Amino acid sequence: MKKGDRIRVQPSGRESTVARIVTASGDLEQAIAGQSVTLTLADDGVARATADCNVGTGTYQIAGSDISFQITWQTAGCTQTGLARQFSTYLDYANAFQQQGDALVIYYNNSSGQMRFVAGQ
């Protein structure tokens, strides 16, 4: 495996690109079978969201099936609708996620509510 390779994480099926290959003695350009390495994926930890004309950027952390977001919203001078306000609030209270077929489900408020995301066609 080398930096820039596309990989698929199982069992979720999520695809990403290898950004770094980290060892105790430093970064590598390529790893070979048997080496102990940590892979950093290109899209891990970066969160981007849009609610009406407002844009949020920040980070997310995943631990098992737990997820949390730290997003800073930048308003573009538009009035946020009720739905957009709910979306940004629900991300603040996100606590778990699950892949269900082609959908990503994010649970919030101690899993009492959920948002379901499906890729557009």
C-alpha positions as CSV (number, residue, x, y, z in Angstrom):
1,M,0.0,0.0,0.0
2,K,1.3,3.5,-0.8
3,K,0.2,7.1,-0.3
4,G,-2.5,8.1,-2.8
5,D,-4.0,4.5,-3.0
6,R,-7.8,4.3,-2.9
7,I,-9.0,1.9,-0.2
8,R,-12.4,0.5,1.0
9,V,-13.0,0.2,4.7
10,Q,-15.0,-2.9,5.7
11,P,-17.6,-3.6,6.8
12,S,-19.0,0.0,6.1
13,G,-17.8,-0.1,2.4
14,R,-16.6,3.5,2.8
15,E,-13.9,4.5,0.3
16,S,-11.1,7.0,0.9
17,T,-7.5,7.8,-0.1
18,V,-4.4,7.1,1.9
19,A,-3.0,10.5,2.9
20,R,-0.2,9.3,5.3
21,I,1.4,6.0,6.4
22,V,2.7,6.6,9.9
23,T,5.2,4.4,11.9
24,A,6.9,4.9,15.2
25,S,10.0,6.1,13.3
26,G,8.2,8.5,10.9
27,D,6.1,8.6,7.8
28,L,6.5,6.2,4.9
29,E,5.7,6.5,1.2
30,Q,4.8,2.8,1.1
31,A,4.0,0.0,3.5
32,I,4.7,-3.7,3.0
33,A,3.0,-6.7,4.5
34,G,3.9,-7.3,8.1
35,Q,4.7,-3.7,9.0
36,S,2.9,-2.0,11.9
37,V,1.5,1.2,10.5
38,T,-1.3,3.7,11.1
39,L,-3.1,4.9,8.0
40,T,-4.4,8.5,7.9
41,L,-7.2,8.8,5.3
42,A,-7.6,11.9,3.3
43,D,-11.1,12.7,4.3
44,D,-11.0,11.7,8.0
45,G,-11.9,14.4,10.4
46,V,-13.0,17.2,8.0
47,A,-16.7,18.2,8.2
48,R,-18.4,20.5,5.8
49,A,-22.1,21.4,5.9
50,T,-24.5,23.8,4.2
51,A,-27.8,25.0,5.7
52,D,-29.6,27.5,3.4
53,C,-26.8,29.9,2.4
54,N,-24.9,29.4,5.6
55,V,-21.7,27.2,5.5
56,G,-20.2,25.3,8.3
57,T,-16.7,23.9,8.5
58,G,-15.0,22.0,11.3
59,T,-14.1,18.5,12.4
60,Y,-15.6,15.2,13.4
61,Q,-14.4,12.4,15.5
62,I,-15.4,8.7,15.2
63,A,-15.0,6.1,17.9
64,G,-16.7,2.8,17.0
65,S,-20.3,3.8,16.1
66,D,-20.1,7.1,18.1
67,I,-19.7,10.4,16.2
68,S,-19.3,14.0,17.3
69,F,-19.1,17.2,15.3
70,Q,-17.4,20.6,16.0
71,I,-18.7,22.9,13.3
72,T,-18.3,26.7,13.1
73,W,-21.1,28.2,11.1
74,Q,-20.5,31.3,8.9
75,T,-23.6,33.1,7.9
76,A,-23.8,34.7,4.5
77,G,-26.3,37.3,5.5
78,C,-29.4,35.2,4.8
79,T,-32.1,34.2,7.2
80,Q,-31.8,30.6,8.3
81,T,-35.1,28.7,7.9
82,G,-36.5,26.5,10.6
83,L,-35.2,23.4,8.8
84,A,-31.7,24.7,8.4
85,R,-31.6,25.8,12.0
86,Q,-32.7,22.2,13.0
87,F,-30.0,20.7,10.8
88,S,-27.2,22.7,12.4
89,T,-28.6,22.0,15.9
90,Y,-28.9,18.3,15.3
91,L,-25.3,18.1,14.1
92,D,-24.3,19.8,17.4
93,Y,-26.1,17.0,19.3
94,A,-25.0,14.1,17.0
95,N,-23.8,11.1,19.0
96,A,-23.9,8.0,16.8
97,F,-24.0,6.9,13.2
98,Q,-24.8,3.8,11.1
99,Q,-24.7,2.9,7.5
100,Q,-27.9,1.4,6.3
101,G,-27.6,0.2,2.7
102,D,-26.9,3.3,0.6
103,A,-27.8,5.7,3.4
104,L,-25.9,7.3,6.2
105,V,-28.0,7.7,9.4
106,I,-26.8,10.2,12.0
107,Y,-28.4,9.9,15.4
108,Y,-28.7,12.9,17.8
109,N,-30.0,13.8,21.2
110,N,-28.8,10.5,22.8
111,S,-30.2,8.6,19.8
112,S,-33.7,9.8,20.3
113,G,-33.7,11.4,16.8
114,Q,-32.1,10.6,13.5
115,M,-31.1,12.3,10.2
116,R,-31.0,10.1,7.1
117,F,-28.7,11.0,4.2
118,V,-28.9,9.4,0.8
119,A,-26.8,10.3,-2.2
120,G,-28.6,12.3,-4.9
121,Q,-29.4,10.7,-8.2
